Every structure is written in C-alpha cells, then in structure tokens.
Amino acid sequence: MATTKKITKIGGGEPSSAEHSGKIFEASPESKAKAKQLRLFAFLAWILAMAGQIFAIFRLLSDETLVYLIVAIIVILALAITGSLLWKKANRLDPASEKQKVKFFIQNQLGAIMGVLAFLPLVILIFTNKNLSKQTKGIAGTIAVVALLIAGITGVDFNPASIEQYTEQTKEVEILNAGFNNVYWTPSGTRYHLYQDCSYINTDRTSEIFEGTVVKARELKNITELCSRCRERSMKEKGITEEDFKSKLAGELSKIVE
C-alpha cells in the first residue's frame, strides 16, 4: 500500500548488486569534498573562539570590564558550538574507521576537546587573577565554567558514525529490503523505515516523507536506527526468524572486503 503523503526522493536506493556491494562503505567524492569544507569552517570557528579567549585574557581581565567579559564569553561559546556542530556533520559525511582507535576517538570527540580548550585557560586565569575583585571572579568565573561545560558537552558525539556502522546498517536494510538500500524518514523522525506506508510515519504530524539511502538518513537527519515495526514486518513477510536474520547478516558482513 502506498502512502498519501508527499514523497521527496534524496539520492534513491541502490540494489545490492551495485558497484559498492560486497565492499566496506566508502564516502563518495562529493561527500568527502563537502566534509572537508565543513571541517575548514569548523576550524575557522574554533580559531576565532581561541582568538576571542586570548583577547578576553589580555584585554578584558586586565581592565576588569565585567559586562564586556561576559559578552566575550557568550561569543566564544557560540563559536565553539558552531565549530562542533559543523565538525559532527562532517563526520557523518565522511566517517572514520573503528579499527583506527586513536584516530576514531580524536576525530569524533575533537569538538569536545576544542570546546574545553576554548574556555579552560580563561577559567583558570579568572580564578587565579589577584587583581580581580571577588564579585567579578564570582560572576565571570561562574559564567565561564557553565560555558565550558556547555561547549564540552555539545562537542561530545555520543553515537559517532563509523565506516563499519554504515556498512552493517546498509547491509541490514539490503537483506530486509530485497537487496535495495532504500529507506524512508520524516523531518522530525528518529528512525528510518523500510515501508512508506508504515503507521509510524503516516500520522497527522507528517506531511512529507523523505526517501533515500541509509547513509543519507544519517547524513541529513542523524537517524541511526531502523524502525522496529518495519523490521518485524519484513521478517514476517520473508518468513525468517531473528536467528536466521542474524546469521545471514553475519555471513554477509564476513564476505565484505575493504
């Protein structure tokens, strides 16, 4: 049964016999170029945040101008968060491999590291500066600490994308979807779906459904999971058990070459 909602196709689905079948996921040249651009903008935002911190340390702390110091902290926070969000989006476009543990950690948590570094020296100097009044230390120090925590937490990627994750999730959909890497999702959804008529995405809250690949759902909306109802429906239609599915998925993944 087809849905009555508007379907917007993004990229489309690919059969498992397509060019990249049997291979580990590799970002397209277009995605890599876009990720590179986003990372450059992220670094620019972080550099400006660091410059703002240096300005605050050498100019605002010495003058004890509390209002301007607070404004500087807010600007630094905005720049740090912007850099982290751009960096996370770039990582979804061009993810790292879990096999390279150090690179994988640094690449995915760099936003948190830079967020902390954008405030830590300033926080230390605020509380150790003997020329600042207790009132200035209390107000500015508290705001700076809160900003540090916000920047650090915002920069953390709690569910980082990886080459292996993309490969497994794509193969899972292909097995359940007759060999096609094709899913559906909504602008506000948190799951991607195998069926456009799934009741979870055919509600009054939804007027448009997007159609594309597993990777596109992750790139554009950071959707990381398959709808359980669609999964169960597909397995029932194909007459396969959970054990059969897991065995087949493991077998398909074992055949994949890098």
BAKE-304233 format. One record per atom (N, C-alpha, C, O, CB): residue in three letters; x, y, z. Coordinates in steps of 0.2 Angstrom, whole numbers, plus 5000, padded with zeros to 4 digits. Atoms other than C-alpha are relative to their C-alpha. Glycine has a CB too. Example, Ala and Ser with C-alpha at 12.3 -4.5 7.8 and 13.67 -1.06 7.14 Angstrom:
2
ALA500449945000 ALA506249785039 ALA500450065000 ALA500950055003 ALA499550005006 SER499649944999 SER506849955036 SER499650055003 SER499950115004 SER500250024993 
***
This chain:
258
MET500449945000 MET500050005000 MET500450065000 MET500950075004 MET499550005006 ALA499649945001 ALA500750174995 ALA499750055005 ALA499150055007 ALA500050034993 THR500249954995 THR500650325007 THR499750064996 THR499850074990 THR500650035004 THR500349945003 THR499650485003 THR500450065001 THR500350114999 THR499350015003 LYS499649944998 LYS501050595010 LYS500450014994 LYS500649974989 LYS500449985006 LYS499549985005 LYS502250684999 LYS500649975001 LYS500949975006 LYS500150085000 ILE499450044999 ILE503750584995 ILE500650044996 ILE500550064990 ILE500049934997 THR499449965003 THR505450684992 THR500649955000 THR500849935005 THR500150065004 LYS499550055001 LYS506750574985 LYS500750045000 LYS500850094997 LYS500049964993 ILE499349984999 ILE508550604990 ILE500549954999 ILE500749915003 ILE500150035007 GLY499550055002 GLY509850504981 GLY499849944998 GLY500149914993 GLY500449995006 GLY500350065002 GLY508750354979 GLY500349945003 GLY500849945006 GLY500050004992 GLY499850064997 GLY509050174983 GLY500549964995 GLY500449974989 GLY499549955002 GLU499550045004 GLU510450054976 GLU499949935001 GLU499949915007 GLU500750035001 PRO500150074999 PRO510249874973 PRO500749975003 PRO501250005002 PRO499849964993 SER499450024997 SER511549764982 SER500549974995 SER501149974997 SER499849945005 SER499550025005 SER512249714966 SER500450064997 SER500750054992 SER499749964994 ALA499749945002 ALA512849894963 ALA500750005001 ALA501049955004 ALA499650065003 GLU499349995000 GLU514549954962 GLU500449985006 GLU500949955007 GLU500250064997 HIS499750014994 HIS514949954980 HIS499849945004 HIS500049935010 HIS499850065004 SER500350064997 SER514049794985 SER500749955002 SER501149944997 SER499549964996 GLY499550044999 GLY515249674994 GLY500650045003 GLY501250015004 GLY500249964995 LYS499449964998 LYS516449814999 LYS499850045006 LYS499250065008 LYS500250054995 ILE500249964994 ILE516549915015 ILE499850074998 ILE500150094993 ILE500650005005 PHE500249935002 PHE515750085015 PHE500650054999 PHE501150055002 PHE499550035005 GLU499549955002 GLU516750225007 GLU499650064998 GLU499250064994 GLU500549984995 ALA500349945001 ALA516150405007 ALA500150024992 ALA500750014990 ALA500250065004 SER499949985007 SER515850474989 SER500450065000 SER500550105005 SER499350024997 PRO499649945001 PRO516950604982 PRO499750075002 PRO500050115005 PRO500350014993 GLU500449944998 GLU515550734984 GLU500050015007 GLU500050065010 GLU499349994997 SER500049994993 SER515350695002 SER500650015004 SER500750055008 SER499749935003 LYS499449994997 LYS517150695006 LYS500250084999 LYS500550115003 LYS500649964996 ALA499849935002 ALA517350864997 ALA499650055005 ALA499850105008 ALA499850024993 LYS500449964996 LYS515850935007 LYS500250005008 LYS500250055011 LYS499349975000 ALA499850014993 ALA516550865024 ALA500750045001 ALA500750075006 ALA500249925001 LYS499449965000 LYS518250945020 LYS499850075001 LYS500150115005 LYS500449994994 GLN500249934999 GLN517351115018 GLN499750015007 GLN499950075010 GLN499550014994 LEU500349994993 LEU516351095034 LEU500650005005 LEU500550045010 LEU499549945001 ARG499550014996 ARG517951045043 ARG500450075000 ARG500750095006 ARG500549944999 LEU499649945000 LEU518851205037 LEU499650065003 LEU499950105007 LEU500150024992 PHE500449954996 PHE517351315043 PHE500049995007 PHE500050035011 PHE499349994997 ALA499950014992 ALA517451225060 ALA500650025003 ALA500650055008 ALA499949925001 PHE499449984997 PHE519251255062 PHE500050085000 PHE500350115005 PHE500649984996 LEU500049935000 LEU518951435057 LEU499650035006 LEU499850085010 LEU499750034994 ALA500449984994 ALA517551455071 ALA500449995006 ALA500450035011 ALA499449965000 TRP499650014993 TRP518751375084 TRP500650055000 TRP500850075006 TRP500349935000 ILE499449955000 ILE520251485079 ILE499750075002 ILE500050105006 ILE500350014993 LEU500349944998 LEU519051635081 LEU499850005007 LEU499950055011 LEU499450024996 ALA500150014993 ALA518551565098 ALA500650015004 ALA500650045009 ALA499649935001 MET499349994997 MET520351555103 MET500250075000 MET500550095005 MET500549954997 ALA499849935001 ALA520651725097 ALA499650055005 ALA499950095008 ALA500050034993 GLY500449974996 GLY519251785107 GLY500249995008 GLY500250045012 GLY499249985000 GLN499850014993 GLN519851705123 GLN500750035001 GLN500850065007 GLN500249925000 ILE499349974999 ILE521651775120 ILE499850085002 ILE500150115006 ILE500450004994 PHE500149934999 PHE520851955119 PHE499750015007 PHE499850065010 PHE499450024994 ALA500349994994 ALA519751925134 ALA500649995006 ALA500550035011 ALA499549945002 ILE499550014995 ILE521351865144 ILE500450065001 ILE500650095006 ILE500449944998 PHE499649955000 PHE522452005139 PHE499750075001 PHE500150125003 PHE500550004994 ARG500349935000 ARG521252155137 ARG499550005006 ARG499550055010 ARG499750014994 LEU500649994996 LEU519652125147 LEU500249985007 LEU499950025012 LEU499549964998 LEU499850024993 LEU520452035163 LEU500450065003 LEU500350085009 LEU500449945000 SER499649954997 SER521652175165 SER499650075001 SER499850105006 SER500650024995 ASP500449944999 ASP520352315163 ASP499449995005 ASP499150035007 ASP499750024994 GLU500650024995 GLU519052215174 GLU499450034997 GLU499050065001 GLU500250025007 THR500649985003 THR517652265162 THR499549945000 THR499549904995 THR500150034993 LEU500450064999 LEU516352135168 LEU499549994994 LEU499549934992 LEU499750005007 VAL500550005005 VAL515052175155 VAL500349974994 VAL500049924990 VAL499650064999 TYR499650025007 TYR516252155140 TYR500349935001 TYR500349904996 TYR500550054998 LEU499750064999 LEU517052005148 LEU499449944999 LEU499549894996 LEU500349995007 ILE500550055001 ILE515351915149 ILE499850004992 ILE499649944990 ILE499450035004 VAL500150005007 VAL514951965131 VAL500549964996 VAL500349924992 VAL500050084997 ALA499450045004 ALA516651895125 ALA499949935002 ALA500049884997 ALA500750025003 ILE500150074999 ILE516251735134 ILE499449974996 ILE499449914994 ILE499849995008 ILE500650035004 ILE514551715125 ILE500250004993 ILE500049954990 ILE499450055001 VAL499850005007 VAL515351755108 VAL500449944999 VAL500449904995 VAL500450064998 ILE499650065000 ILE516651625112 ILE499649935000 ILE499849894996 ILE500650005006 LEU500450064999 LEU515351495117 LEU499649994993 LEU499649934991 LEU499550015005 ALA500450015006 ALA514351525101 ALA500549984994 ALA500349934990 ALA499750074997 LEU499550025005 LEU515951505090 LEU500249935001 LEU500349894997 LEU500650045000 ALA499850074999 ALA516451345099 ALA499449954999 ALA499649904996 ALA500250005008 ILE500550055002 ILE514751265097 ILE499950004993 ILE499849944990 ILE499350035003 THR500050005007 THR514651315079 THR500549964997 THR500449924993 THR500150074997 GLY499450045002 GLY516351235076 GLY499849935001 GLY499949884997 GLY500650025003 SER500250074998 SER515751075085 SER499449974996 SER499549914993 SER499850005007 LEU500550025004 LEU514151065075 LEU500249984993 LEU500049934990 LEU499450055000 LEU499750015006 LEU515051085059 LEU500449944999 LEU500449904994 LEU500350064997 TRP499550064999 TRP516350955064 TRP499649935000 TRP499849894997 TRP500450015006 LYS500450065000 LYS515050825068 LYS499649994994 LYS499649934992 LYS499450015006 LYS500350015006 LYS514150855052 LYS500549974995 LYS500349934991 LYS499650064997 ALA499550035004 ALA515750825043 ALA500249935001 ALA500349894996 ALA500650045000 ASN499850074998 ASN516050665052 ASN499549954998 ASN499649894996 ASN500149995008 ARG500550055003 ARG514350595046 ARG500150004993 ARG499949944990 ARG499350035002 LEU499850015008 LEU514850635028 LEU500549964999 LEU500549924994 LEU500150074998 ASP499450045001 ASP516550555030 ASP500249985006 ASP500750005009 ASP500550054996 PRO499850034993 PRO516650445045 PRO500749975000 PRO501049954995 PRO499549955002 ALA499350044999 ALA518250365052 ALA499849935001 ALA499349915002 ALA500450035006 SER500150074998 SER518550185055 SER500149985007 SER500650015010 SER500549964995 GLU499950024993 GLU518350105072 GLU500649965001 GLU500949965007 GLU499449965002 LYS499350035000 LYS519950005068 LYS500550045002 LYS501050025006 LYS500149964994 GLN499549954998 GLN520950155070 GLN499850045006 GLN499550095006 GLN500250054994 LYS500349984994 LYS520550185088 LYS500250075002 LYS499850115004 LYS500249955006 VAL499849934998 VAL521550345091 VAL499750054996 VAL499550104998 VAL500850005000 LYS500349965005 LYS521050425075 LYS499350015001 LYS499050065001 LYS500249984993 PHE500750004999 PHE519250375078 PHE499850045006 PHE499350085005 PHE499849935001 PHE500149974994 PHE519250445096 PHE500150084998 PHE499750125000 PHE500449985006 ILE499849935001 ILE520150615091 ILE499550034995 ILE499250084996 ILE500750004998 GLN500549975005 GLN519050645075 GLN499350015003 GLN499050065001 GLN500049954994 ASN500749994998 ASN517450615084 ASN499950045006 ASN499350075007 ASN499749935001 GLN500149964994 GLN517750705100 GLN500450065000 GLN500550095005 GLN500349955006 LEU499649945000 LEU518850845094 LEU499650065002 LEU499850115004 LEU500250014993 GLY500449944998 GLY517350965096 GLY500050015008 GLY500050075010 GLY499349984998 ALA500049994993 ALA517350925115 ALA500650035002 ALA500750075007 ALA499849935003 ILE499349984998 ILE519250945116 ILE500050084999 ILE500350125003 ILE500549964996 MET499949935002 MET519151115107 MET499550045004 MET499750105006 MET499950014992 GLY500449964996 GLY517651175117 GLY500350015007 GLY500250075009 GLY499349965001 VAL499749994994 VAL518551145133 VAL500650055000 VAL500750095004 VAL500349935003 LEU499449965001 LEU520151225127 LEU499850074998 LEU500250125000 LEU500449984994 ALA500249945002 ALA519151375121 ALA499950045007 ALA499850105006 ALA499450004996 PHE500249974993 PHE518751415140 PHE500549995005 PHE500650035010 PHE499449985002 LEU499650024994 LEU519951325151 LEU500650055002 LEU500650075008 LEU500449934999 PRO499549954998 PRO521451455151 PRO499750065003 PRO499950095008 PRO500450024994 LEU500449944997 LEU520151595154 LEU499849995006 LEU499850035011 LEU499550024995 VAL500350024994 VAL519351505168 VAL500550005005 VAL500450035011 VAL499649935000 ILE499550004995 ILE520951475177 ILE500350075001 ILE500450085007 ILE500649954997 LEU499849934998 LEU521551655175 LEU499550045003 LEU499750085007 LEU500250034993 ILE500549964996 ILE519951725181 ILE500049985007 ILE500050035011 ILE499349984997 PHE500050024993 PHE520051625197 PHE500750015004 PHE500750025010 PHE499849935001 THR499349994998 THR521951655199 THR500250075000 THR500850095003 THR500549954997 ASN499849935000 ASN522051835195 ASN499950045006 ASN499350055008 ASN499650034994 LYS500049964993 LYS522451935211 LYS499750074999 LYS499550105004 LYS500650005003 ASN500249935001 ASN521952095203 ASN499250014999 ASN498950064999 ASN500350034994 LEU500850005001 LEU520052045200 LEU499750005007 LEU499949975012 LEU499849944996 SER500350004994 SER518852085213 SER499649945001 SER499549904997 SER499450065000 LYS500450064998 LYS517851945222 LYS499450004996 LYS499249944994 LYS499949995007 GLN500649995004 GLN516252005213 GLN500149984993 GLN499749944990 GLN499750075001 THR499850025007 THR517051995196 THR500249934999 THR500049894995 THR500650054998 LYS499850075000 LYS517851825200 LYS499449965000 LYS499349914997 LYS500549995005 GLY500650044999 GLY516151755206 GLY499650004994 GLY499449954992 GLY499750035006 ILE500450005005 ILE515151815192 ILE500349984993 ILE500049934990 ILE499750074999 ALA499650035006 ALA516351795177 ALA500249935000 ALA500249904995 ALA500650054999 GLY499850074999 GLY517051635184 GLY499449954999 GLY499549904996 GLY500349995007 THR500650055000 THR515351555186 THR499849994993 THR499649944990 THR499450025004 ILE500250005007 ILE514851605168 ILE500449974996 ILE500249934991 ILE499950074998 ALA499550045004 ALA516451545161 ALA500049935001 ALA500149894996 ALA500750035001 VAL500050084998 VAL516351375170 VAL499449974996 VAL499449924993 VAL500049995007 VAL500650035003 VAL514551355164 VAL500150004992 VAL499949954989 VAL499450045001 ALA499950005007 ALA515051405146 ALA500549944998 ALA500449914993 ALA500350074998 LEU499550065001 LEU516551275147 LEU499649945000 LEU499749904995 LEU500550005005 LEU500450074999 LEU515351135152 LEU499550004994 LEU499549944991 LEU499650005006 ILE500550005006 ILE514051185138 ILE500449984994 ILE500249944990 ILE499750074999 ALA499650015006 ALA515451195125 ALA500349935000 ALA500349894994 ALA500650055000 GLY499750074999 GLY516251025131 GLY499549954998 GLY499649914994 GLY500349995006 ILE500650055000 ILE514550935132 ILE499850004992 ILE499649954989 ILE499550015005 THR500349995007 THR513951005115 THR500549964995 THR500349944990 THR499950074998 GLY499550035004 GLY515550945107 GLY500149935000 GLY500449904995 GLY500750035001 VAL499950074999 VAL515450765113 VAL499549974995 VAL498949994994 VAL499849985007 ASP500550045004 ASP514750645100 ASP499949935003 ASP500349895004 ASP500449994993 PHE500250064996 PHE513850515110 PHE499949944996 PHE499949884998 PHE499450015004 ASN500250055004 ASN513450405095 ASN500450014993 ASN500150034988 ASN499349994999 PRO499749985006 PRO514850435082 PRO499949954994 PRO499949894995 PRO500850015002 ALA500050045006 ALA514750375064 ALA500649974999 ALA501249995001 ALA499750044994 SER499450045002 SER515950245058 SER499949974993 SER499349954991 SER500249955005 ILE500050035006 ILE516350165042 ILE499749935001 ILE499349914997 ILE500749994997 GLU500350074998 GLU515949995050 GLU499250005001 GLU498949964999 GLU500349975006 GLN500750004998 GLN514250055057 GLN499650014993 GLN499149984992 GLN499950065004 TYR500349995007 TYR513750125039 TYR499949944996 TYR499449924993 TYR500450054996 THR500050065004 THR514249965031 THR499549955003 THR499149924999 THR500749965001 GLU500550054997 GLU513249855044 GLU499350024999 GLU498949984997 GLU500249995007 GLN500749975000 GLN511649965044 GLN499849994993 GLN499249984991 GLN500050075002 THR500250015007 THR511649965025 THR499949934998 THR499449924994 THR500650034995 LYS500150075002 LYS511849785023 LYS499449975004 LYS499049935001 LYS500649955003 GLU500650024997 GLU510449755036 GLU499450024996 GLU499049984995 GLU500050035007 VAL500649985004 VAL509249855026 VAL500049974993 VAL499449954991 VAL500150084998 GLU500050045006 GLU509849765010 GLU499749935001 GLU499349914996 GLU500750004997 ILE500250074999 ILE509449595017 ILE499250015001 ILE498949964999 ILE500349975007 LEU500750004999 LEU507749655023 LEU499650034995 LEU498950034995 LEU499950045007 ASN500349965005 ASN507349755008 ASN500149984993 ASN500250024988 ASN500250085000 ALA500050035007 ALA507549634993 ALA500650034997 ALA500650034990 ALA499450014996 GLY499449985003 GLY509349694990 GLY500150084999 GLY500650104996 GLY500149974994 PHE500049935001 PHE508949884990 PHE500250045006 PHE499950025011 PHE499350024997 ASN499849954994 ASN509750015001 ASN499650064999 ASN499850114996 ASN500850024999 ASN500549955001 ASN508150115001 ASN499650015007 ASN499349965009 ASN499649994994 VAL500449994994 VAL507350195017 VAL499650065000 VAL499750104995 VAL500550005006 TYR500549945000 TYR506050325022 TYR500150035007 TYR500250005012 TYR499349984998 TRP499949974993 TRP506150455036 TRP499650074999 TRP499450094994 TRP500750015002 THR500349945000 THR505250615041 THR500450055003 THR500950045006 THR499349995004 PRO499549954998 PRO505950785045 PRO500150005008 PRO500650025010 PRO499650074999 SER499950014993 SER505650755064 SER500149935003 SER500149925009 SER499450045003 GLY500050064998 GLY505850575064 GLY500749985003 GLY501250015002 GLY499949954995 THR499450024997 THR507150475074 THR500249934998 THR500749905000 THR500050005008 ARG499950065003 ARG507050315064 ARG499950004993 ARG499550044990 ARG499549945003 TYR500250015007 TYR507150265046 TYR499649944999 TYR499749895003 TYR500750004996 HIS500650065002 HIS505850145038 HIS500149974994 HIS500450004989 HIS499450035001 LEU499950045007 LEU505850015025 LEU499350014996 LEU499450004990 LEU500049925002 TYR500750005003 TYR503950045021 TYR499850075000 TYR499850105006 TYR499549955003 GLN500349935000 GLN503250215015 GLN499450015004 GLN499150065005 GLN500050034993 ASP500650004997 ASP501650165022 ASP500049985008 ASP499449965011 ASP499549964997 CYS500050024993 CYS502250125040 CYS499650055004 CYS499650115003 CYS500850005002 SER500449954996 SER501050195053 SER500450055004 SER500150105006 SER499649955004 TYR499649954996 TYR502450275062 TYR500150074996 TYR500250125000 TYR500649975002 ILE499849945004 ILE502750395048 ILE499450034996 ILE499450084992 ILE500649994995 ASN500649985003 ASN500950415042 ASN499550035005 ASN499050005006 ASN499749944996 THR500449974995 THR500250525055 THR499850074998 THR500150104993 THR500350005007 ASP500249935002 ASP499450695055 ASP500650055001 ASP500550114999 ASP499450025005 ARG499549964999 ARG501050765061 ARG500550014994 ARG500950054994 ARG500449985006 THR499550005006 THR501950725045 THR499650014993 THR499149994992 THR500349935000 SER500349985007 SER501550805028 SER500549984994 SER500349974989 SER499950075000 GLU499550025005 GLU503150745019 GLU500549955003 GLU500749955009 GLU500550074998 ILE499550064998 ILE504250585019 ILE500550014995 ILE500550014989 ILE499649944999 PHE499450005004 PHE505950585013 PHE500249924998 PHE500149885002 PHE500650035003 GLU499850075002 GLU506650435003 GLU500750004998 GLU500950054994 GLU499649974994 GLY499350005002 GLY508550395001 GLY500349945003 GLY500049895005 GLY500350065002 THR499650054997 THR509950285007 THR500050005008 THR499950055011 THR500749994997 VAL499950004993 VAL510350235025 VAL500550065002 VAL500450095007 VAL500349935002 VAL499549944999 VAL511850355024 VAL499750074999 VAL499950115003 VAL500649994995 LYS500349945000 LYS510850495018 LYS499650025006 LYS499550085008 LYS499550004993 ALA500449994994 ALA509650475033 ALA500550025005 ALA500350065009 ALA499649945002 ARG499649984995 ARG511150485044 ARG500450074999 ARG500450115003 ARG500649955001 GLU499649945001 GLU512050625035 GLU499550065001 GLU499750115004 GLU500250004992 LEU500549945000 LEU510450745034 LEU499750005007 LEU499650065009 LEU499549994994 LYS500450004994 LYS509550695050 LYS500349975006 LYS500049975011 LYS499349984999 ASN499750044995 ASN510750595060 ASN499649955003 ASN499649945009 ASN500250055006 ILE500450054998 ILE509550455061 ILE500449945000 ILE500749924994 ILE499449994995 THR499550064999 THR510450295067 THR499749935000 THR500049885000 THR500450015006 GLU500350064999 GLU509150165069 GLU499449984995 GLU499150034993 GLU499750005007 LEU500550035004 LEU507950055059 LEU499350005004 LEU499449975010 LEU500249944996 CYS500750004996 CYS506050065064 CYS499949925001 CYS500049884997 CYS499550024995 SER500250074998 SER505649905074 SER499449974997 SER499449914995 SER500050005008 ARG500650035003 ARG503949885066 ARG500149984993 ARG499949934991 ARG499550065001 CYS499850015006 CYS504649895049 CYS500549934999 CYS500449894995 CYS500450064996 ARG499650064999 ARG505949765054 ARG499649945001 ARG499849894997 ARG500650015005 GLU500450064998 GLU504749645061 GLU499549984994 GLU499449924992 GLU499650015006 ARG500550015006 ARG503549665046 ARG500449974994 ARG500149924991 ARG499750074997 SER499650035006 SER504949625033 SER500249935002 SER500249894998 SER500650044999 MET499850074998 MET505549475043 MET499449955000 MET499549894998 MET500350005007 LYS500650045000 LYS503749415044 LYS499849984993 LYS499649924991 LYS499450035004 GLU500250015007 GLU503449435026 GLU500549954996 GLU500349914992 GLU500050074996 LYS499550045003 LYS505049345021 LYS500149935004 LYS500449885002 LYS500750035001 GLY500050074997 GLY504749205034 GLY500749985003 GLY500849935004 GLY499849954996 ILE499350014997 ILE506449225043 ILE499950025007 ILE499650075009 ILE500550044997 THR500049994992 THR506749215062 THR500650055001 THR501050074997 THR500149945003 GLU499549954997 GLU507849335072 GLU500749964999 GLU501249994997 GLU499950025007 GLU499350045001 GLU509249195072 GLU500250004993 GLU500850004992 GLU499949935004 ASP499850005007 ASP509149175054 ASP500350064997 ASP500750064993 ASP499449974996 PHE499849945002 PHE509249355051 PHE500750025002 PHE501250044998 PHE499550065002 LYS499449994998 LYS510749375062 LYS500649964997 LYS501149994996 LYS500049995008 SER499550045004 SER511649235054 SER500150024993 SER500750024991 SER499749925000 LYS499949985007 LYS511349295037 LYS500450075000 LYS500850084996 LYS499350014996 LEU499749935000 LEU511949475042 LEU500749995001 LEU501250024998 LEU499750045005 ALA499350014998 ALA513549405050 ALA500349974994 ALA500949984993 ALA500049955006 GLY499750035006 GLY513849295034 GLY500250054995 GLY500750054992 GLY499649954998 GLU499949955005 GLU513649445023 GLU500550055002 GLU500950074997 GLU499350044999 LEU499549964998 LEU514749555033 LEU500749975000 LEU501250004999 LEU499950025008 SER499350035000 SER516149425034 SER500250004992 SER500849994991 SER499949935002 LYS499850015007 LYS516149425014 LYS500350074998 LYS500650084993 LYS499449984996 ILE499849935002 ILE516449615014 ILE500750015000 ILE501150005005 ILE499750055004 VAL499349985001 VAL518149675008 VAL500150075001 VAL499750114999 VAL500349974993 GLU499849934999 GLU519049835012 GLU500350034994 GLU500550094993 GLU500450015006 
***
